[in-house]
Amino acid sequence: MIGHKNTQSPFVSGRAFFPGSSRMVQARLVQNASGGLTLVEEDGGVITNAMGPDVQFDARLGSAPRRITFPDGALFETDDHHGLATITGRHPDGGLHGLERFHPRLVAVIALCLAGVWFIWRFGLDLLVAAAIWLTPQPLVNTIDAGVLYSMDKTIAAPSRLSDDDKEKAQAIFAQLVQQMDEGSRKQANFTLGFRQIGGMGPNAFALPGGTVVMTDALVRTFPSEDIQAGILGHELGHVVEKHGLRQMYRSAGIYLLIAVLAGDTGPILEDILLEGNLILSLAYSRQHEASADAFGVKLSKNAGFDPEGLAEFFEHLEEIMGDGGPAWLSTHPSHTDRVEEIKRLSQGS
């Protein structure tokens, strides 16, 4: 086929490689009279030709050269994408390249993705949290408690210096409250009471997800009243029974950990929670959780034979000592005044 002259136009300029050879020449791709494609050298010598359906066109990738392969192995390469479209009728922006191009509809797709993320965060997150809590076995929750206590004892806490009488008195109140809970609530967790001396925390108490409740020495010494201690301990038991700690932990950990828990493969993230306990220690309950725990404590302390307004008295005294802000665990929640009023209302109606 070498030597045949072909002067048809339009054409596309590029580079040609002969079949079975690495030899390259400047060439043109033209459409011949029969509707096929002919590959010719710059001097007009025909390299090869074929009908359009027999020619293989590589997909366009951005601005990279386009390759066309003939049935006999001849290869044509060109940078003229629009010229190629003119003689072949193949739109240069079709296929993969068309998908790569920016299109205004991508804005709508991105907006829909963002809306989907917001919807999951606003409505789906609570469902995922509930499912994760349901799938979390109690032994694992107990391990979380142990990890938090270990972390505290290594960093901020010291052994309690309370007298045995003070500890026994608080333990008796705690046991009386646990005994008054319904059987289903008692079986939810391994309820235990511990004591720690924690500098800078002041009169405080907190509950861990597995049922461990910790009272600071300052709390026991500052508030020796049985009714006040019963109200505080009832409040903390409410956090455990209603699983506020797990809820806050999973919400704070985010979607990744929730999906990992649901899939049964938590990896190093959950290990950090179990062994370090930093996430649990940094959590603060929501206003809704605090109000719910207040109501639980009022009802439980009254059922156990204590004055349900003991919790209100605690907040009144705390406000006198520390102002309306109180210790860190109360700083993001309703003021003491508001809580006192609500607790008294609940006590009178309980």
C-alpha positions in Angstrom: 0.0 0.0 0.0 3.0 2.3 0.2 3.3 4.9 -2.6 -0.5 5.5 -3.2 -1.3 9.2 -3.2 -4.3 10.5 -1.1 -5.2 14.2 -1.1 -8.6 14.0 0.7 -9.5 16.5 3.3 -10.3 17.3 6.0 -7.6 15.6 7.9 -6.1 15.3 11.3 -2.4 15.6 11.9 -0.4 13.4 14.2 2.1 10.6 14.5 1.9 7.2 12.9 3.6 3.9 14.0 4.0 1.2 11.4 2.6 -2.3 12.2 5.0 -4.4 14.2 7.6 -1.6 14.3 8.6 1.3 16.6 9.3 3.5 13.6 7.4 6.8 13.8 6.5 9.3 11.1 4.5 12.4 10.9 1.1 11.5 9.3 -2.4 12.4 8.7 -5.7 10.7 9.3 -8.3 11.3 6.5 -11.7 10.1 5.7 -11.7 8.4 2.3 -14.4 8.3 -0.4 -15.9 5.0 0.9 -16.5 6.4 4.3 -13.5 4.6 5.9 -10.4 6.0 7.4 -7.0 6.2 5.7 -3.7 6.8 7.4 -1.1 8.6 5.2 2.4 9.9 5.6 3.0 13.7 5.2 4.3 13.1 1.6 1.0 11.3 0.7 2.1 7.7 1.0 -0.7 5.5 2.3 0.2 3.6 5.5 -3.1 1.7 6.0 -6.8 2.1 5.8 -9.9 0.5 7.2 -13.6 1.0 7.6 -14.7 3.0 10.7 -16.2 0.1 12.7 -12.9 -1.8 12.4 -10.8 1.0 13.9 -10.3 1.1 17.6 -10.4 4.5 19.4 -9.0 4.7 22.9 -11.1 6.6 25.4 -10.1 10.3 25.8 -8.4 11.1 29.1 -8.2 14.8 29.6 -5.7 16.5 27.3 -3.6 13.3 26.8 -2.9 12.3 23.1 -5.7 10.2 21.6 -4.7 6.8 20.1 -6.4 5.1 17.1 -5.5 1.5 16.3 -6.1 -0.1 12.8 -6.8 -3.8 12.3 -3.3 -4.5 10.9 -1.7 -3.0 14.0 -0.8 0.4 12.7 -1.2 3.1 15.3 -2.1 6.8 15.0 -1.6 9.3 17.8 -2.9 12.9 17.8 -3.5 15.9 20.1 -6.2 17.3 17.8 -9.2 16.1 19.7 -11.7 18.4 17.9 -10.3 17.6 14.5 -10.7 13.9 15.2 -14.3 14.5 16.1 -14.9 16.3 12.8 -13.8 13.5 10.6 -15.1 10.6 12.7 -18.3 12.0 14.2 -17.2 11.0 17.7 -17.7 13.8 20.1 -14.4 14.5 21.9 -16.1 15.1 25.3 -18.0 11.8 25.4 -17.4 8.8 27.5 -14.9 8.9 30.4 -13.7 12.4 29.5 -17.2 13.7 29.7 -17.6 12.3 33.2 -14.3 13.9 34.2 -15.4 17.4 33.1 -16.9 19.8 35.6 -20.6 20.3 35.1 -23.1 22.6 36.9 -25.1 19.5 38.0 -22.1 18.5 40.1 -23.0 21.4 42.3 -26.4 19.9 42.8 -24.8 16.5 43.6 -22.5 18.0 46.2 -25.5 19.9 47.7 -27.4 16.6 47.9 -24.5 14.9 49.6 -24.1 17.6 52.1 -27.9 17.5 52.8 -27.6 13.8 53.3 -24.8 14.1 55.8 -26.8 16.7 57.7 -29.9 14.5 57.7 -27.9 11.6 59.1 -26.3 13.8 61.7 -29.7 15.4 62.7 -32.0 12.4 62.6 -30.0 9.2 61.8 -27.3 9.7 64.4 -29.7 9.0 67.3 -30.9 5.8 65.6 -27.3 4.7 65.1 -26.4 5.5 68.7 -29.4 3.5 69.9 -28.4 0.5 67.8 -24.8 0.7 69.0 -25.9 0.8 72.7 -28.1 -2.2 72.1 -25.2 -4.1 70.5 -22.7 -3.2 73.2 -22.4 -6.1 75.7 -22.2 -5.4 79.4 -18.7 -7.0 79.8 -17.4 -4.5 77.4 -19.1 -1.6 79.2 -17.5 -2.9 82.5 -14.1 -2.8 80.7 -14.8 0.9 79.8 -15.3 1.7 83.5 -12.1 -0.1 84.5 -10.2 1.8 81.8 -11.5 5.2 82.9 -10.7 4.5 86.6 -7.2 3.3 85.7 -6.7 6.5 83.7 -7.9 8.6 86.5 -5.8 6.9 89.1 -2.7 7.5 86.9 -3.4 11.1 86.3 -5.8 13.2 88.5 -7.1 10.9 91.3 -5.6 9.8 94.6 -6.9 7.2 97.1 -9.7 8.4 99.3 -8.9 9.6 102.8 -12.4 9.3 104.1 -13.0 7.5 107.3 -14.5 4.0 107.2 -17.6 5.4 108.9 -18.1 8.0 106.1 -17.6 5.3 103.5 -20.0 2.8 105.1 -22.7 5.5 105.5 -22.5 6.4 101.8 -22.4 2.7 100.8 -25.5 2.0 102.8 -27.4 4.9 101.1 -26.2 3.6 97.7 -27.3 0.0 98.4 -30.7 1.3 99.6 -31.2 3.2 96.4 -30.1 0.3 94.1 -32.5 -2.0 96.0 -35.4 0.4 95.2 -34.8 0.2 91.5 -37.0 -2.2 89.5 -35.4 -5.5 88.6 -34.9 -4.6 85.0 -32.9 -1.5 85.9 -30.8 -3.4 88.5 -29.8 -6.0 85.9 -28.6 -3.3 83.4 -25.3 -2.7 85.1 -22.9 -3.8 87.8 -23.6 -1.0 90.3 -20.7 -0.1 92.6 -19.7 2.9 94.6 -16.2 4.2 94.9 -14.4 7.1 96.5 -11.5 9.2 95.2 -9.6 12.3 96.3 -9.4 14.5 93.2 -7.8 17.9 93.6 -9.5 20.8 91.8 -12.8 18.9 91.3 -14.5 20.0 94.5 -17.7 18.4 95.8 -18.5 16.2 92.9 -19.8 12.8 91.8 -20.0 11.1 88.5 -21.2 7.9 87.0 -19.5 5.6 84.4 -21.4 3.7 81.8 -20.9 0.3 83.4 -22.6 1.3 86.7 -19.6 2.6 88.6 -20.4 5.7 90.6 -17.6 7.8 92.2 -17.9 10.3 95.0 -15.1 12.7 95.8 -13.9 13.1 99.4 -14.9 16.8 99.2 -18.5 15.9 98.4 -18.9 13.5 101.3 -17.2 15.9 103.8 -19.1 19.0 102.5 -22.5 17.3 102.4 -22.8 14.7 105.1 -26.6 14.8 105.0 -28.1 11.4 104.0 -30.9 13.1 102.1 -28.4 15.1 100.0 -26.2 12.2 99.3 -29.2 10.1 98.4 -30.4 12.8 95.9 -26.9 13.0 94.4 -26.4 9.3 94.1 -29.9 8.8 92.7 -29.1 11.4 90.1 -26.0 9.5 89.1 -27.8 6.2 89.0 -30.2 7.8 86.6 -27.4 8.5 84.2 -26.4 4.8 84.3 -29.9 3.4 83.9 -30.8 5.7 81.1 -27.4 5.1 79.5 -26.5 8.7 79.1 -22.7 8.0 79.3 -22.8 5.5 76.4 -25.0 7.9 74.4 -22.6 10.8 74.9 -19.6 8.6 74.2 -21.0 7.3 70.9 -22.2 10.7 69.8 -18.8 12.3 70.5 -16.9 9.5 68.9 -18.8 10.1 65.6 -20.2 8.1 62.7 -17.0 6.1 62.1 -17.0 4.5 65.5 -20.7 3.9 65.4 -20.4 2.1 62.1 -17.4 0.1 63.5 -19.4 -0.9 66.5 -22.4 -2.0 64.3 -20.0 -3.9 62.1 -18.3 -5.6 65.1 -14.8 -4.3 64.2 -13.8 -1.3 66.3 -10.0 -1.6 66.1 -7.7 0.8 67.9 -10.3 3.6 68.5 -12.3 1.5 71.0 -9.0 0.3 72.5 -8.1 3.9 73.2 -11.4 4.4 75.0 -11.0 1.2 77.0 -7.4 1.7 78.0 -7.1 5.4 78.3 -10.6 6.6 79.2 -9.9 10.1 78.0 -13.1 10.4 75.9 -15.4 9.5 78.8 -13.6 11.9 81.2 -14.0 14.8 78.7 -17.8 14.3 78.2 -20.5 16.6 79.6 -24.1 15.5 79.7 -26.7 17.5 77.8 -29.4 19.6 79.4 -31.9 16.9 78.6 -29.8 14.2 80.2 -29.3 16.3 83.4 -33.0 17.1 83.7 -33.9 13.4 83.2 -31.3 12.3 85.8 -32.7 14.9 88.3 -36.2 13.5 87.9 -34.9 9.9 88.3 -33.0 10.9 91.4 -36.0 12.6 93.0 -38.3 9.7 92.5 -35.7 7.1 93.5 -34.6 8.9 96.7 -38.2 9.3 97.8 -39.0 5.6 97.1 -36.0 4.7 99.2 -37.3 6.7 102.2 -35.2 9.9 101.8 -36.4 13.5 101.5 -36.6 14.0 97.7 -35.7 17.7 98.1 -32.2 16.7 99.2 -31.0 17.2 95.7 -32.5 20.7 95.7 -30.7 21.4 98.9 -27.4 20.3 97.4 -27.7 22.8 94.6 -28.8 25.6 97.0 -25.7 25.0 99.1 -23.5 24.6 96.0 -24.6 27.9 94.7 -23.7 29.6 98.0 -20.2 28.0 97.9 -19.4 28.3 94.2 -21.9 30.6 92.7 -24.4 29.7 90.0 -21.7 28.0 87.8 -20.7 25.3 90.2 -18.1 22.6 89.3 -17.1 21.8 85.8 -19.7 19.0 85.4 -22.5 21.5 85.8 -21.1 24.4 83.7 -23.0 23.6 80.5 -26.3 22.9 82.1 -29.3 24.8 83.6 -28.5 27.2 86.4 -28.8 26.0 90.0 -31.8 28.2 90.6 -33.7 26.7 87.7 -32.8 23.2 88.8 -33.8 23.8 92.4 -37.2 25.0 91.3 -37.8 22.0 89.0 -36.6 19.5 91.7 -38.9 21.0 94.3 -41.8 20.9 91.8 -41.0 17.2 91.1 -40.7 16.4 94.8 -44.1 17.9 95.6 -45.7 16.0 92.8 -43.9 12.7 93.3 
